[in-house]
Amino acid sequence: MIDAELDIRPIEPGDKLAGLSLGHADFQPLKTFAKRDAVKFHQAGLARTYGAFDSRRGNKLAGYVTLVCGQVTIEGQLTRDAQAASFPHQHLPTVKLARLAVDVDYRGGLGQTLVNLAIGIVRDQVASQVGCRLIVVDAKKRSVGLYENVGFTMLDTPANRRIVGAAHVCRSDQAIELRRMSCLLYDRGELPEEGRRNDGIRPATRQGWRPT
């Protein structure tokens, strides 16, 4: 990973969002989204995207994460949770980590930082103000390990077993019977306090910030 001074912030019109190098054809939709749709969706309130920009290289986009609202069907463990709270509905409110991409030159910690940022935003700004039970993500097979490392649980479902094999699913007693990976708010992957502003965004430092 190259030396970089990264500023992580919400994207803005005029940001340079093209030119990500993601390494594998599976990730082409992430490049297309950044170039074509990210600012448009951000301005329309359809998604919120936070970019990591390298000020040493003309504010090149090093990576980004996109969040949207969502819901999941109540089933499995969530059924007991909902019944305990006398929750009358068939779905629980969530925030979905809809996109995550890191340029190949900046891998080695930035992906985890962006996920921690997303969890911090949801915990501190969303769940503290409105109902939000879970953070969810539909992960590509190549990305499962990253999410597990920051506390997400691969759910024990037939679809997930076909993806990663039974030995890698349901490794926590907090697993919830959904058709995706999920992370219980407040239980996993908390954003480190060091270097965090009140809005949950880690600022760049004058000496240059290097993901670890």
C-alpha positions in Angstrom: 0.0 0.0 0.0 1.3 3.4 -1.0 1.9 6.3 1.5 -1.2 8.5 1.5 -2.8 11.4 3.3 -6.5 10.6 3.2 -9.5 12.8 3.9 -12.7 10.7 4.5 -15.8 12.8 4.0 -19.2 12.8 2.2 -18.8 13.1 -1.6 -19.6 16.3 -3.4 -20.3 17.5 -6.9 -16.9 18.0 -8.7 -15.1 15.2 -6.8 -13.0 12.9 -9.0 -14.8 9.6 -8.7 -13.5 7.8 -11.8 -10.3 5.8 -12.1 -10.7 3.3 -9.3 -8.6 0.2 -9.9 -10.3 -2.7 -8.1 -8.4 -5.6 -9.6 -11.1 -8.1 -10.6 -14.0 -8.0 -13.1 -16.4 -8.9 -10.3 -16.0 -5.4 -8.9 -16.7 -3.5 -12.2 -20.2 -2.5 -10.9 -18.5 -0.7 -8.0 -16.4 1.4 -10.5 -19.5 2.2 -12.6 -21.5 3.3 -9.6 -18.8 5.6 -8.4 -18.4 7.2 -11.8 -22.0 7.4 -12.9 -24.4 7.2 -10.0 -22.8 8.1 -6.7 -23.2 11.9 -6.8 -26.6 11.7 -8.4 -28.0 9.3 -5.8 -26.3 11.3 -3.0 -27.9 14.6 -4.0 -31.3 13.0 -4.5 -31.2 11.5 -1.0 -31.3 7.9 -2.3 -27.9 6.9 -0.9 -25.1 8.5 1.1 -21.6 7.9 -0.1 -18.4 8.7 1.9 -15.2 8.8 0.0 -11.5 8.6 1.0 -9.5 11.1 -1.0 -5.7 11.2 -1.2 -4.6 14.8 -1.0 -1.1 13.9 -2.1 -2.4 12.7 -5.5 -4.8 15.4 -6.5 -7.6 14.1 -4.3 -7.7 10.8 -6.0 -10.5 8.5 -4.8 -8.9 5.7 -2.8 -12.1 4.1 -1.7 -15.7 4.7 -0.7 -18.6 3.3 1.2 -22.3 3.8 0.5 -25.2 3.5 2.9 -29.0 3.2 2.3 -32.0 2.4 4.5 -33.7 -1.0 4.3 -35.6 -3.6 6.1 -35.4 -7.4 6.7 -38.1 -10.0 7.2 -38.6 -11.2 10.8 -37.6 -14.9 11.1 -35.4 -17.2 13.2 -33.8 -15.4 16.2 -35.4 -12.1 15.2 -38.8 -13.7 15.8 -38.0 -14.1 19.4 -36.6 -10.6 19.6 -39.7 -9.1 18.1 -42.1 -11.2 20.3 -40.2 -10.1 23.4 -40.8 -6.5 22.4 -44.4 -7.1 21.3 -43.3 -5.8 17.9 -46.4 -6.1 15.6 -44.8 -5.8 12.2 -43.2 -8.4 9.8 -40.0 -6.4 9.1 -37.3 -4.8 11.1 -35.7 -1.5 10.1 -32.0 -1.7 9.0 -29.3 0.3 7.3 -27.6 -1.5 4.4 -24.0 -1.2 3.6 -24.8 -1.1 -0.1 -21.3 -0.4 -1.7 -17.8 -0.7 -0.5 -14.7 -0.3 -2.7 -11.0 0.2 -2.1 -8.4 0.9 -4.9 -5.8 -1.8 -5.1 -3.0 0.7 -4.2 -4.7 1.5 -0.9 -5.6 -1.9 0.4 -4.3 -3.0 3.8 -6.7 -1.3 6.3 -8.7 1.2 4.5 -11.6 -1.2 3.8 -11.9 -1.9 7.5 -11.7 1.8 8.3 -14.6 2.5 5.9 -16.7 -0.2 7.5 -16.0 1.1 10.9 -17.0 4.5 9.7 -20.3 3.2 8.4 -21.0 1.4 11.7 -20.2 4.6 13.7 -22.5 6.7 11.5 -25.3 4.2 12.0 -24.8 3.9 15.7 -24.2 7.5 16.5 -26.4 9.4 14.0 -29.1 7.0 12.8 -29.9 4.5 15.6 -29.7 7.2 18.3 -32.5 9.2 16.5 -34.7 6.6 14.6 -35.5 2.9 14.9 -32.7 0.8 13.4 -32.2 -2.8 14.6 -29.4 -4.1 12.2 -26.7 -3.2 9.8 -26.8 -5.6 6.8 -24.6 -6.3 3.8 -24.9 -8.6 0.8 -21.3 -9.5 0.4 -19.5 -11.0 -2.6 -17.6 -14.2 -1.7 -14.3 -12.4 -2.1 -15.3 -9.9 0.5 -16.7 -12.2 3.2 -13.5 -12.3 5.2 -13.3 -8.5 5.5 -16.8 -8.3 7.0 -16.2 -11.2 9.4 -13.0 -9.5 10.6 -15.0 -6.4 11.7 -17.7 -8.4 13.5 -20.3 -9.3 10.9 -21.7 -12.8 11.2 -22.3 -15.0 8.2 -25.8 -16.4 8.6 -26.4 -20.1 8.5 -28.7 -20.4 5.4 -28.7 -22.8 2.4 -27.6 -19.9 0.1 -24.7 -18.9 2.3 -23.5 -22.6 2.7 -23.3 -22.8 -1.0 -21.1 -19.7 -1.1 -18.5 -20.4 1.6 -19.1 -23.9 3.0 -20.8 -24.9 6.3 -17.5 -24.6 8.2 -17.5 -20.8 7.8 -21.0 -19.9 8.6 -22.8 -19.4 11.9 -19.6 -19.0 13.9 -21.3 -16.9 16.6 -24.3 -17.5 18.9 -25.5 -14.1 17.7 -26.2 -15.4 14.2 -29.6 -14.5 12.9 -31.6 -16.5 10.4 -31.6 -14.1 7.5 -30.5 -14.5 3.9 -27.5 -12.2 4.3 -24.7 -11.2 6.6 -25.7 -9.0 9.5 -24.2 -7.1 12.3 -26.1 -6.3 15.5 -25.8 -2.7 16.4 -23.9 -2.0 19.6 -22.6 -5.5 19.8 -19.9 -5.7 17.1 -17.4 -3.6 15.2 -17.5 -0.4 17.2 -15.7 2.6 15.6 -12.5 3.4 17.5 -12.7 6.7 19.4 -9.2 7.8 18.5 -9.3 10.2 15.6 -13.0 10.4 15.3 -14.9 13.6 14.9 -18.5 14.0 16.2 -19.9 13.1 12.8 -18.0 9.8 12.8 -15.6 10.7 10.1 -11.9 10.2 10.6 -10.0 13.3 9.5 -6.7 13.4 7.7 -3.7 14.4 9.7 -1.0 16.9 8.7 1.6 14.2 8.8 -0.5 12.0 6.6 -2.8 9.2 7.7 -1.9 5.6 6.8 -4.4 2.8 7.2 -3.2 0.0 9.4 
